């Protein structure tokens, strides 16, 4: 394991929430490769996207959704009751979160004012895999624990 634990893992440990940390080559980007590296089914490997209102207003949303799916911004906008949403650019996502794309985690950004959303498909699983807040590190944890910690609202995102 890396010398320093990612913030998301420290949060889980501090709150005594059961989890499992997975480390893999940080150059891995696809859900299928992450699934192979971790042994998790691809449908349970979730990504976190930074989505802004269009035009930008307030803090963006952190949207946790299956890595195998593409976000539908119109469906998501309707789910949160706004007119339009847009995907933050990589540079903007990194600037707003302080984390690298590929390592953005709602667990590492608790109490920072982001709206947390999770695709409703997560509710079908006992646990899912999300970024631990650092490229090449994901953490598996219970969906109920993730919802409680992040206050994420289940929505349809694709």
Phi and psi in radians as a Rosetta constraint file:
Dihedral C 1 N 2 CA 2 C 2 CIRCULARHARMONIC -1.088 0.35
Dihedral N 2 CA 2 C 2 N 3 CIRCULARHARMONIC 2.718 0.35
Dihedral C 2 N 3 CA 3 C 3 CIRCULARHARMONIC -1.026 0.35
Dihedral N 3 CA 3 C 3 N 4 CIRCULARHARMONIC -0.688 0.35
Dihedral C 3 N 4 CA 4 C 4 CIRCULARHARMONIC -2.037 0.35
Dihedral N 4 CA 4 C 4 N 5 CIRCULARHARMONIC 2.279 0.35
Dihedral C 4 N 5 CA 5 C 5 CIRCULARHARMONIC -1.320 0.35
Dihedral N 5 CA 5 C 5 N 6 CIRCULARHARMONIC 2.478 0.35
Dihedral C 5 N 6 CA 6 C 6 CIRCULARHARMONIC -1.093 0.35
Dihedral N 6 CA 6 C 6 N 7 CIRCULARHARMONIC 2.660 0.35
Dihedral C 6 N 7 CA 7 C 7 CIRCULARHARMONIC -0.942 0.35
Dihedral N 7 CA 7 C 7 N 8 CIRCULARHARMONIC -0.728 0.35
Dihedral C 7 N 8 CA 8 C 8 CIRCULARHARMONIC -1.011 0.35
Dihedral N 8 CA 8 C 8 N 9 CIRCULARHARMONIC -0.708 0.35
Dihedral C 8 N 9 CA 9 C 9 CIRCULARHARMONIC -1.212 0.35
Dihedral N 9 CA 9 C 9 N 10 CIRCULARHARMONIC -0.711 0.35
Dihedral C 9 N 10 CA 10 C 10 CIRCULARHARMONIC -1.088 0.35
Dihedral N 10 CA 10 C 10 N 11 CIRCULARHARMONIC -0.675 0.35
Dihedral C 10 N 11 CA 11 C 11 CIRCULARHARMONIC -1.074 0.35
Dihedral N 11 CA 11 C 11 N 12 CIRCULARHARMONIC -0.823 0.35
Dihedral C 11 N 12 CA 12 C 12 CIRCULARHARMONIC -1.108 0.35
Dihedral N 12 CA 12 C 12 N 13 CIRCULARHARMONIC -0.728 0.35
Dihedral C 12 N 13 CA 13 C 13 CIRCULARHARMONIC -1.152 0.35
Dihedral N 13 CA 13 C 13 N 14 CIRCULARHARMONIC -0.770 0.35
Dihedral C 13 N 14 CA 14 C 14 CIRCULARHARMONIC -1.051 0.35
Dihedral N 14 CA 14 C 14 N 15 CIRCULARHARMONIC -0.632 0.35
Dihedral C 14 N 15 CA 15 C 15 CIRCULARHARMONIC -1.618 0.35
Dihedral N 15 CA 15 C 15 N 16 CIRCULARHARMONIC 0.093 0.35
Dihedral C 15 N 16 CA 16 C 16 CIRCULARHARMONIC 0.963 0.35
Dihedral N 16 CA 16 C 16 N 17 CIRCULARHARMONIC 0.755 0.35
Dihedral C 16 N 17 CA 17 C 17 CIRCULARHARMONIC -1.676 0.35
Dihedral N 17 CA 17 C 17 N 18 CIRCULARHARMONIC 2.178 0.35
Dihedral C 17 N 18 CA 18 C 18 CIRCULARHARMONIC -1.039 0.35
Dihedral N 18 CA 18 C 18 N 19 CIRCULARHARMONIC 2.369 0.35
Dihedral C 18 N 19 CA 19 C 19 CIRCULARHARMONIC -2.818 0.35
Dihedral N 19 CA 19 C 19 N 20 CIRCULARHARMONIC 2.930 0.35
Dihedral C 19 N 20 CA 20 C 20 CIRCULARHARMONIC -2.378 0.35
Dihedral N 20 CA 20 C 20 N 21 CIRCULARHARMONIC 2.236 0.35
Dihedral C 20 N 21 CA 21 C 21 CIRCULARHARMONIC -1.589 0.35
Dihedral N 21 CA 21 C 21 N 22 CIRCULARHARMONIC 2.342 0.35
Dihedral C 21 N 22 CA 22 C 22 CIRCULARHARMONIC -2.080 0.35
Dihedral N 22 CA 22 C 22 N 23 CIRCULARHARMONIC 2.288 0.35
Dihedral C 22 N 23 CA 23 C 23 CIRCULARHARMONIC -1.979 0.35
Dihedral N 23 CA 23 C 23 N 24 CIRCULARHARMONIC 2.459 0.35
Dihedral C 23 N 24 CA 24 C 24 CIRCULARHARMONIC -2.641 0.35
Dihedral N 24 CA 24 C 24 N 25 CIRCULARHARMONIC 2.971 0.35
Dihedral C 24 N 25 CA 25 C 25 CIRCULARHARMONIC -1.013 0.35
Dihedral N 25 CA 25 C 25 N 26 CIRCULARHARMONIC 2.216 0.35
Dihedral C 25 N 26 CA 26 C 26 CIRCULARHARMONIC -1.177 0.35
Dihedral N 26 CA 26 C 26 N 27 CIRCULARHARMONIC -0.177 0.35
Dihedral C 26 N 27 CA 27 C 27 CIRCULARHARMONIC -1.419 0.35
Dihedral N 27 CA 27 C 27 N 28 CIRCULARHARMONIC -0.205 0.35
Dihedral C 27 N 28 CA 28 C 28 CIRCULARHARMONIC -1.215 0.35
Dihedral N 28 CA 28 C 28 N 29 CIRCULARHARMONIC 2.262 0.35
Dihedral C 28 N 29 CA 29 C 29 CIRCULARHARMONIC -2.158 0.35
Dihedral N 29 CA 29 C 29 N 30 CIRCULARHARMONIC -0.496 0.35
Dihedral C 29 N 30 CA 30 C 30 CIRCULARHARMONIC -1.476 0.35
Dihedral N 30 CA 30 C 30 N 31 CIRCULARHARMONIC 2.619 0.35
Dihedral C 30 N 31 CA 31 C 31 CIRCULARHARMONIC -1.053 0.35
Dihedral N 31 CA 31 C 31 N 32 CIRCULARHARMONIC -0.658 0.35
Dihedral C 31 N 32 CA 32 C 32 CIRCULARHARMONIC -1.124 0.35
Dihedral N 32 CA 32 C 32 N 33 CIRCULARHARMONIC -0.730 0.35
Dihedral C 32 N 33 CA 33 C 33 CIRCULARHARMONIC -1.177 0.35
Dihedral N 33 CA 33 C 33 N 34 CIRCULARHARMONIC -0.724 0.35
Dihedral C 33 N 34 CA 34 C 34 CIRCULARHARMONIC -1.097 0.35
Dihedral N 34 CA 34 C 34 N 35 CIRCULARHARMONIC -0.754 0.35
Dihedral C 34 N 35 CA 35 C 35 CIRCULARHARMONIC -1.043 0.35
Dihedral N 35 CA 35 C 35 N 36 CIRCULARHARMONIC -0.792 0.35
Dihedral C 35 N 36 CA 36 C 36 CIRCULARHARMONIC -1.080 0.35
Dihedral N 36 CA 36 C 36 N 37 CIRCULARHARMONIC -0.733 0.35
Dihedral C 36 N 37 CA 37 C 37 CIRCULARHARMONIC -1.202 0.35
Dihedral N 37 CA 37 C 37 N 38 CIRCULARHARMONIC -0.524 0.35
Dihedral C 37 N 38 CA 38 C 38 CIRCULARHARMONIC -1.837 0.35
Dihedral N 38 CA 38 C 38 N 39 CIRCULARHARMONIC -0.280 0.35
Dihedral C 38 N 39 CA 39 C 39 CIRCULARHARMONIC 1.423 0.35
Dihedral N 39 CA 39 C 39 N 40 CIRCULARHARMONIC 0.120 0.35
Dihedral C 39 N 40 CA 40 C 40 CIRCULARHARMONIC -1.568 0.35
Dihedral N 40 CA 40 C 40 N 41 CIRCULARHARMONIC 2.553 0.35
Dihedral C 40 N 41 CA 41 C 41 CIRCULARHARMONIC -1.115 0.35
Dihedral N 41 CA 41 C 41 N 42 CIRCULARHARMONIC 2.483 0.35
Dihedral C 41 N 42 CA 42 C 42 CIRCULARHARMONIC -0.933 0.35
Dihedral N 42 CA 42 C 42 N 43 CIRCULARHARMONIC -0.596 0.35
Dihedral C 42 N 43 CA 43 C 43 CIRCULARHARMONIC -1.155 0.35
Dihedral N 43 CA 43 C 43 N 44 CIRCULARHARMONIC -0.312 0.35
Dihedral C 43 N 44 CA 44 C 44 CIRCULARHARMONIC -1.754 0.35
Dihedral N 44 CA 44 C 44 N 45 CIRCULARHARMONIC 0.055 0.35
Dihedral C 44 N 45 CA 45 C 45 CIRCULARHARMONIC -1.647 0.35
Dihedral N 45 CA 45 C 45 N 46 CIRCULARHARMONIC 1.962 0.35
Dihedral C 45 N 46 CA 46 C 46 CIRCULARHARMONIC -1.868 0.35
Dihedral N 46 CA 46 C 46 N 47 CIRCULARHARMONIC 2.566 0.35
Dihedral C 46 N 47 CA 47 C 47 CIRCULARHARMONIC -1.915 0.35
Dihedral N 47 CA 47 C 47 N 48 CIRCULARHARMONIC 2.798 0.35
Dihedral C 47 N 48 CA 48 C 48 CIRCULARHARMONIC -2.052 0.35
Dihedral N 48 CA 48 C 48 N 49 CIRCULARHARMONIC 2.069 0.35
Dihedral C 48 N 49 CA 49 C 49 CIRCULARHARMONIC -1.809 0.35
Dihedral N 49 CA 49 C 49 N 50 CIRCULARHARMONIC 2.583 0.35
Dihedral C 49 N 50 CA 50 C 50 CIRCULARHARMONIC -1.771 0.35
Dihedral N 50 CA 50 C 50 N 51 CIRCULARHARMONIC 2.002 0.35
Dihedral C 50 N 51 CA 51 C 51 CIRCULARHARMONIC -2.092 0.35
Dihedral N 51 CA 51 C 51 N 52 CIRCULARHARMONIC 2.272 0.35
Dihedral C 51 N 52 CA 52 C 52 CIRCULARHARMONIC -1.958 0.35
Dihedral N 52 CA 52 C 52 N 53 CIRCULARHARMONIC 2.708 0.35
Dihedral C 52 N 53 CA 53 C 53 CIRCULARHARMONIC -1.184 0.35
Dihedral N 53 CA 53 C 53 N 54 CIRCULARHARMONIC 2.649 0.35
Dihedral C 53 N 54 CA 54 C 54 CIRCULARHARMONIC -2.141 0.35
Dihedral N 54 CA 54 C 54 N 55 CIRCULARHARMONIC 1.888 0.35
Dihedral C 54 N 55 CA 55 C 55 CIRCULARHARMONIC -1.254 0.35
Dihedral N 55 CA 55 C 55 N 56 CIRCULARHARMONIC 2.738 0.35
Dihedral C 55 N 56 CA 56 C 56 CIRCULARHARMONIC -0.993 0.35
Dihedral N 56 CA 56 C 56 N 57 CIRCULARHARMONIC 2.357 0.35
Dihedral C 56 N 57 CA 57 C 57 CIRCULARHARMONIC -2.545 0.35
Dihedral N 57 CA 57 C 57 N 58 CIRCULARHARMONIC 2.104 0.35
Dihedral C 57 N 58 CA 58 C 58 CIRCULARHARMONIC 1.180 0.35
Dihedral N 58 CA 58 C 58 N 59 CIRCULARHARMONIC -2.917 0.35
Dihedral C 58 N 59 CA 59 C 59 CIRCULARHARMONIC -1.263 0.35
Dihedral N 59 CA 59 C 59 N 60 CIRCULARHARMONIC 2.585 0.35
Dihedral C 59 N 60 CA 60 C 60 CIRCULARHARMONIC -1.311 0.35
Dihedral N 60 CA 60 C 60 N 61 CIRCULARHARMONIC 3.026 0.35
Dihedral C 60 N 61 CA 61 C 61 CIRCULARHARMONIC -1.618 0.35
Dihedral N 61 CA 61 C 61 N 62 CIRCULARHARMONIC 2.533 0.35
Dihedral C 61 N 62 CA 62 C 62 CIRCULARHARMONIC -1.781 0.35
Dihedral N 62 CA 62 C 62 N 63 CIRCULARHARMONIC 1.992 0.35
Dihedral C 62 N 63 CA 63 C 63 CIRCULARHARMONIC -1.893 0.35
Dihedral N 63 CA 63 C 63 N 64 CIRCULARHARMONIC 1.972 0.35
Dihedral C 63 N 64 CA 64 C 64 CIRCULARHARMONIC -1.627 0.35
Dihedral N 64 CA 64 C 64 N 65 CIRCULARHARMONIC 2.115 0.35
Dihedral C 64 N 65 CA 65 C 65 CIRCULARHARMONIC -2.584 0.35
Dihedral N 65 CA 65 C 65 N 66 CIRCULARHARMONIC 2.829 0.35
Dihedral C 65 N 66 CA 66 C 66 CIRCULARHARMONIC -0.979 0.35
Dihedral N 66 CA 66 C 66 N 67 CIRCULARHARMONIC 2.361 0.35
Dihedral C 66 N 67 CA 67 C 67 CIRCULARHARMONIC -1.141 0.35
Dihedral N 67 CA 67 C 67 N 68 CIRCULARHARMONIC -0.346 0.35
Dihedral C 67 N 68 CA 68 C 68 CIRCULARHARMONIC -1.476 0.35
Dihedral N 68 CA 68 C 68 N 69 CIRCULARHARMONIC -0.103 0.35
Dihedral C 68 N 69 CA 69 C 69 CIRCULARHARMONIC -1.886 0.35
Dihedral N 69 CA 69 C 69 N 70 CIRCULARHARMONIC 2.762 0.35
Dihedral C 69 N 70 CA 70 C 70 CIRCULARHARMONIC -1.834 0.35
Dihedral N 70 CA 70 C 70 N 71 CIRCULARHARMONIC 2.379 0.35
Dihedral C 70 N 71 CA 71 C 71 CIRCULARHARMONIC -1.190 0.35
Dihedral N 71 CA 71 C 71 N 72 CIRCULARHARMONIC 2.457 0.35
Dihedral C 71 N 72 CA 72 C 72 CIRCULARHARMONIC -1.895 0.35
Dihedral N 72 CA 72 C 72 N 73 CIRCULARHARMONIC 1.782 0.35
Dihedral C 72 N 73 CA 73 C 73 CIRCULARHARMONIC -1.110 0.35
Dihedral N 73 CA 73 C 73 N 74 CIRCULARHARMONIC -0.557 0.35
Dihedral C 73 N 74 CA 74 C 74 CIRCULARHARMONIC -1.190 0.35
Dihedral N 74 CA 74 C 74 N 75 CIRCULARHARMONIC -0.774 0.35
Dihedral C 74 N 75 CA 75 C 75 CIRCULARHARMONIC -1.103 0.35
Dihedral N 75 CA 75 C 75 N 76 CIRCULARHARMONIC -0.761 0.35
Dihedral C 75 N 76 CA 76 C 76 CIRCULARHARMONIC -1.149 0.35
Dihedral N 76 CA 76 C 76 N 77 CIRCULARHARMONIC -0.736 0.35
Dihedral C 76 N 77 CA 77 C 77 CIRCULARHARMONIC -1.048 0.35
Dihedral N 77 CA 77 C 77 N 78 CIRCULARHARMONIC -0.752 0.35
Dihedral C 77 N 78 CA 78 C 78 CIRCULARHARMONIC -1.102 0.35
Dihedral N 78 CA 78 C 78 N 79 CIRCULARHARMONIC -0.670 0.35
Dihedral C 78 N 79 CA 79 C 79 CIRCULARHARMONIC -1.139 0.35
Dihedral N 79 CA 79 C 79 N 80 CIRCULARHARMONIC -0.568 0.35
Dihedral C 79 N 80 CA 80 C 80 CIRCULARHARMONIC -1.771 0.35
Dihedral N 80 CA 80 C 80 N 81 CIRCULARHARMONIC -0.004 0.35
Dihedral C 80 N 81 CA 81 C 81 CIRCULARHARMONIC 1.312 0.35
Dihedral N 81 CA 81 C 81 N 82 CIRCULARHARMONIC 0.596 0.35
Dihedral C 81 N 82 CA 82 C 82 CIRCULARHARMONIC -2.115 0.35
Dihedral N 82 CA 82 C 82 N 83 CIRCULARHARMONIC 2.834 0.35
Dihedral C 82 N 83 CA 83 C 83 CIRCULARHARMONIC -1.265 0.35
Dihedral N 83 CA 83 C 83 N 84 CIRCULARHARMONIC -0.861 0.35
Dihedral C 83 N 84 CA 84 C 84 CIRCULARHARMONIC -2.496 0.35
Dihedral N 84 CA 84 C 84 N 85 CIRCULARHARMONIC 2.557 0.35
Dihedral C 84 N 85 CA 85 C 85 CIRCULARHARMONIC -2.238 0.35
Dihedral N 85 CA 85 C 85 N 86 CIRCULARHARMONIC 2.738 0.35
Dihedral C 85 N 86 CA 86 C 86 CIRCULARHARMONIC -2.482 0.35
Dihedral N 86 CA 86 C 86 N 87 CIRCULARHARMONIC 2.684 0.35
Dihedral C 86 N 87 CA 87 C 87 CIRCULARHARMONIC -1.329 0.35
Dihedral N 87 CA 87 C 87 N 88 CIRCULARHARMONIC 2.320 0.35
Dihedral C 87 N 88 CA 88 C 88 CIRCULARHARMONIC -1.205 0.35
Dihedral N 88 CA 88 C 88 N 89 CIRCULARHARMONIC 2.511 0.35
Dihedral C 88 N 89 CA 89 C 89 CIRCULARHARMONIC -1.141 0.35
Dihedral N 89 CA 89 C 89 N 90 CIRCULARHARMONIC 2.830 0.35
Dihedral C 89 N 90 CA 90 C 90 CIRCULARHARMONIC -0.967 0.35
Dihedral N 90 CA 90 C 90 N 91 CIRCULARHARMONIC -0.799 0.35
Dihedral C 90 N 91 CA 91 C 91 CIRCULARHARMONIC -1.094 0.35
Dihedral N 91 CA 91 C 91 N 92 CIRCULARHARMONIC -0.747 0.35
Dihedral C 91 N 92 CA 92 C 92 CIRCULARHARMONIC -1.188 0.35
Dihedral N 92 CA 92 C 92 N 93 CIRCULARHARMONIC -0.708 0.35
Dihedral C 92 N 93 CA 93 C 93 CIRCULARHARMONIC -1.064 0.35
Dihedral N 93 CA 93 C 93 N 94 CIRCULARHARMONIC -0.756 0.35
Dihedral C 93 N 94 CA 94 C 94 CIRCULARHARMONIC -1.192 0.35
Dihedral N 94 CA 94 C 94 N 95 CIRCULARHARMONIC -0.684 0.35
Dihedral C 94 N 95 CA 95 C 95 CIRCULARHARMONIC -1.124 0.35
Dihedral N 95 CA 95 C 95 N 96 CIRCULARHARMONIC -0.787 0.35
Dihedral C 95 N 96 CA 96 C 96 CIRCULARHARMONIC -1.277 0.35
Dihedral N 96 CA 96 C 96 N 97 CIRCULARHARMONIC -0.562 0.35
Dihedral C 96 N 97 CA 97 C 97 CIRCULARHARMONIC -1.707 0.35
Dihedral N 97 CA 97 C 97 N 98 CIRCULARHARMONIC -0.420 0.35
Dihedral C 97 N 98 CA 98 C 98 CIRCULARHARMONIC 1.337 0.35
Dihedral N 98 CA 98 C 98 N 99 CIRCULARHARMONIC 0.156 0.35
Dihedral C 98 N 99 CA 99 C 99 CIRCULARHARMONIC -2.088 0.35
Dihedral N 99 CA 99 C 99 N 100 CIRCULARHARMONIC 2.683 0.35
Dihedral C 99 N 100 CA 100 C 100 CIRCULARHARMONIC -1.333 0.35
Dihedral N 100 CA 100 C 100 N 101 CIRCULARHARMONIC 2.511 0.35
Dihedral C 100 N 101 CA 101 C 101 CIRCULARHARMONIC -0.996 0.35
Dihedral N 101 CA 101 C 101 N 102 CIRCULARHARMONIC 2.374 0.35
Dihedral C 101 N 102 CA 102 C 102 CIRCULARHARMONIC 1.699 0.35
Dihedral N 102 CA 102 C 102 N 103 CIRCULARHARMONIC -0.203 0.35
Dihedral C 102 N 103 CA 103 C 103 CIRCULARHARMONIC -2.333 0.35
Dihedral N 103 CA 103 C 103 N 104 CIRCULARHARMONIC 0.245 0.35
Dihedral C 103 N 104 CA 104 C 104 CIRCULARHARMONIC -1.319 0.35
Dihedral N 104 CA 104 C 104 N 105 CIRCULARHARMONIC 2.243 0.35
Dihedral C 104 N 105 CA 105 C 105 CIRCULARHARMONIC -2.404 0.35
Dihedral N 105 CA 105 C 105 N 106 CIRCULARHARMONIC 2.271 0.35
Dihedral C 105 N 106 CA 106 C 106 CIRCULARHARMONIC -1.075 0.35
Dihedral N 106 CA 106 C 106 N 107 CIRCULARHARMONIC -0.519 0.35
Dihedral C 106 N 107 CA 107 C 107 CIRCULARHARMONIC -1.188 0.35
Dihedral N 107 CA 107 C 107 N 108 CIRCULARHARMONIC -0.507 0.35
Dihedral C 107 N 108 CA 108 C 108 CIRCULARHARMONIC -1.484 0.35
Dihedral N 108 CA 108 C 108 N 109 CIRCULARHARMONIC -0.100 0.35
Dihedral C 108 N 109 CA 109 C 109 CIRCULARHARMONIC -2.139 0.35
Dihedral N 109 CA 109 C 109 N 110 CIRCULARHARMONIC 0.463 0.35
Dihedral C 109 N 110 CA 110 C 110 CIRCULARHARMONIC -1.069 0.35
Dihedral N 110 CA 110 C 110 N 111 CIRCULARHARMONIC 2.540 0.35
Dihedral C 110 N 111 CA 111 C 111 CIRCULARHARMONIC 1.032 0.35
Dihedral N 111 CA 111 C 111 N 112 CIRCULARHARMONIC 0.506 0.35
Dihedral C 111 N 112 CA 112 C 112 CIRCULARHARMONIC -1.939 0.35
Dihedral N 112 CA 112 C 112 N 113 CIRCULARHARMONIC 0.149 0.35
Dihedral C 112 N 113 CA 113 C 113 CIRCULARHARMONIC 1.537 0.35
Dihedral N 113 CA 113 C 113 N 114 CIRCULARHARMONIC 0.053 0.35
Dihedral C 113 N 114 CA 114 C 114 CIRCULARHARMONIC -1.365 0.35
Dihedral N 114 CA 114 C 114 N 115 CIRCULARHARMONIC 2.493 0.35
Dihedral C 114 N 115 CA 115 C 115 CIRCULARHARMONIC -1.400 0.35
Dihedral N 115 CA 115 C 115 N 116 CIRCULARHARMONIC 2.182 0.35
Dihedral C 115 N 116 CA 116 C 116 CIRCULARHARMONIC -1.756 0.35
Dihedral N 116 CA 116 C 116 N 117 CIRCULARHARMONIC 2.236 0.35
Dihedral C 116 N 117 CA 117 C 117 CIRCULARHARMONIC -2.218 0.35
Dihedral N 117 CA 117 C 117 N 118 CIRCULARHARMONIC 2.577 0.35
Dihedral C 117 N 118 CA 118 C 118 CIRCULARHARMONIC -2.360 0.35
Dihedral N 118 CA 118 C 118 N 119 CIRCULARHARMONIC 2.396 0.35
Dihedral C 118 N 119 CA 119 C 119 CIRCULARHARMONIC -1.082 0.35
Dihedral N 119 CA 119 C 119 N 120 CIRCULARHARMONIC 2.373 0.35
Dihedral C 119 N 120 CA 120 C 120 CIRCULARHARMONIC -1.053 0.35
Dihedral N 120 CA 120 C 120 N 121 CIRCULARHARMONIC -0.319 0.35
Dihedral C 120 N 121 CA 121 C 121 CIRCULARHARMONIC -1.101 0.35
Dihedral N 121 CA 121 C 121 N 122 CIRCULARHARMONIC -0.400 0.35
Dihedral C 121 N 122 CA 122 C 122 CIRCULARHARMONIC -1.081 0.35
Dihedral N 122 CA 122 C 122 N 123 CIRCULARHARMONIC -0.496 0.35
Dihedral C 122 N 123 CA 123 C 123 CIRCULARHARMONIC -1.155 0.35
Dihedral N 123 CA 123 C 123 N 124 CIRCULARHARMONIC -0.272 0.35
Dihedral C 123 N 124 CA 124 C 124 CIRCULARHARMONIC -1.403 0.35
Dihedral N 124 CA 124 C 124 N 125 CIRCULARHARMONIC -0.158 0.35
Dihedral C 124 N 125 CA 125 C 125 CIRCULARHARMONIC -2.000 0.35
Dihedral N 125 CA 125 C 125 N 126 CIRCULARHARMONIC 2.619 0.35
Dihedral C 125 N 126 CA 126 C 126 CIRCULARHARMONIC -1.264 0.35
Dihedral N 126 CA 126 C 126 N 127 CIRCULARHARMONIC -0.668 0.35
Dihedral C 126 N 127 CA 127 C 127 CIRCULARHARMONIC -2.495 0.35
Dihedral N 127 CA 127 C 127 N 128 CIRCULARHARMONIC 2.739 0.35
Dihedral C 127 N 128 CA 128 C 128 CIRCULARHARMONIC -2.385 0.35
Dihedral N 128 CA 128 C 128 N 129 CIRCULARHARMONIC 2.941 0.35
Dihedral C 128 N 129 CA 129 C 129 CIRCULARHARMONIC -1.905 0.35
Dihedral N 129 CA 129 C 129 N 130 CIRCULARHARMONIC 2.207 0.35
Dihedral C 129 N 130 CA 130 C 130 CIRCULARHARMONIC -2.293 0.35
Dihedral N 130 CA 130 C 130 N 131 CIRCULARHARMONIC 2.930 0.35
Dihedral C 130 N 131 CA 131 C 131 CIRCULARHARMONIC -1.093 0.35
Dihedral N 131 CA 131 C 131 N 132 CIRCULARHARMONIC 2.495 0.35
Dihedral C 131 N 132 CA 132 C 132 CIRCULARHARMONIC -1.561 0.35
Dihedral N 132 CA 132 C 132 N 133 CIRCULARHARMONIC 0.086 0.35
Dihedral C 132 N 133 CA 133 C 133 CIRCULARHARMONIC 1.734 0.35
Dihedral N 133 CA 133 C 133 N 134 CIRCULARHARMONIC 0.181 0.35
Dihedral C 133 N 134 CA 134 C 134 CIRCULARHARMONIC -2.640 0.35
Dihedral N 134 CA 134 C 134 N 135 CIRCULARHARMONIC 2.418 0.35
Dihedral C 134 N 135 CA 135 C 135 CIRCULARHARMONIC -0.986 0.35
Dihedral N 135 CA 135 C 135 N 136 CIRCULARHARMONIC 2.423 0.35
Dihedral C 135 N 136 CA 136 C 136 CIRCULARHARMONIC 1.443 0.35
Dihedral N 136 CA 136 C 136 N 137 CIRCULARHARMONIC 0.138 0.35
Dihedral C 136 N 137 CA 137 C 137 CIRCULARHARMONIC -2.398 0.35
Dihedral N 137 CA 137 C 137 N 138 CIRCULARHARMONIC 2.141 0.35
Dihedral C 137 N 138 CA 138 C 138 CIRCULARHARMONIC -2.164 0.35
Dihedral N 138 CA 138 C 138 N 139 CIRCULARHARMONIC 2.771 0.35
Dihedral C 138 N 139 CA 139 C 139 CIRCULARHARMONIC -2.264 0.35
Dihedral N 139 CA 139 C 139 N 140 CIRCULARHARMONIC 2.369 0.35
Dihedral C 139 N 140 CA 140 C 140 CIRCULARHARMONIC -1.725 0.35
Dihedral N 140 CA 140 C 140 N 141 CIRCULARHARMONIC 2.299 0.35
Dihedral C 140 N 141 CA 141 C 141 CIRCULARHARMONIC -2.653 0.35
Dihedral N 141 CA 141 C 141 N 142 CIRCULARHARMONIC 2.873 0.35
Dihedral C 141 N 142 CA 142 C 142 CIRCULARHARMONIC -1.132 0.35
Dihedral N 142 CA 142 C 142 N 143 CIRCULARHARMONIC 2.450 0.35
Dihedral C 142 N 143 CA 143 C 143 CIRCULARHARMONIC -1.083 0.35
Dihedral N 143 CA 143 C 143 N 144 CIRCULARHARMONIC -0.723 0.35
Dihedral C 143 N 144 CA 144 C 144 CIRCULARHARMONIC -1.058 0.35
Dihedral N 144 CA 144 C 144 N 145 CIRCULARHARMONIC -0.720 0.35
Dihedral C 144 N 145 CA 145 C 145 CIRCULARHARMONIC -1.134 0.35
Dihedral N 145 CA 145 C 145 N 146 CIRCULARHARMONIC -0.732 0.35
Dihedral C 145 N 146 CA 146 C 146 CIRCULARHARMONIC -1.085 0.35
Dihedral N 146 CA 146 C 146 N 147 CIRCULARHARMONIC -0.773 0.35
Dihedral C 146 N 147 CA 147 C 147 CIRCULARHARMONIC -1.092 0.35
Dihedral N 147 CA 147 C 147 N 148 CIRCULARHARMONIC -0.754 0.35
Dihedral C 147 N 148 CA 148 C 148 CIRCULARHARMONIC -1.144 0.35
Dihedral N 148 CA 148 C 148 N 149 CIRCULARHARMONIC -0.778 0.35
Dihedral C 148 N 149 CA 149 C 149 CIRCULARHARMONIC -1.139 0.35
Dihedral N 149 CA 149 C 149 N 150 CIRCULARHARMONIC -0.793 0.35
Dihedral C 149 N 150 CA 150 C 150 CIRCULARHARMONIC -1.614 0.35
Dihedral N 150 CA 150 C 150 N 151 CIRCULARHARMONIC -0.300 0.35
Dihedral C 150 N 151 CA 151 C 151 CIRCULARHARMONIC 1.187 0.35
Dihedral N 151 CA 151 C 151 N 152 CIRCULARHARMONIC 0.364 0.35
Dihedral C 151 N 152 CA 152 C 152 CIRCULARHARMONIC -1.093 0.35
Dihedral N 152 CA 152 C 152 N 153 CIRCULARHARMONIC 2.409 0.35
Dihedral C 152 N 153 CA 153 C 153 CIRCULARHARMONIC -1.644 0.35
Dihedral N 153 CA 153 C 153 N 154 CIRCULARHARMONIC 2.162 0.35
Dihedral C 153 N 154 CA 154 C 154 CIRCULARHARMONIC -1.196 0.35
Dihedral N 154 CA 154 C 154 N 155 CIRCULARHARMONIC 2.269 0.35
Dihedral C 154 N 155 CA 155 C 155 CIRCULARHARMONIC -2.486 0.35
Dihedral N 155 CA 155 C 155 N 156 CIRCULARHARMONIC 2.897 0.35
Dihedral C 155 N 156 CA 156 C 156 CIRCULARHARMONIC -1.533 0.35
Dihedral N 156 CA 156 C 156 N 157 CIRCULARHARMONIC 2.197 0.35
Dihedral C 156 N 157 CA 157 C 157 CIRCULARHARMONIC -2.067 0.35
Dihedral N 157 CA 157 C 157 N 158 CIRCULARHARMONIC -0.072 0.35
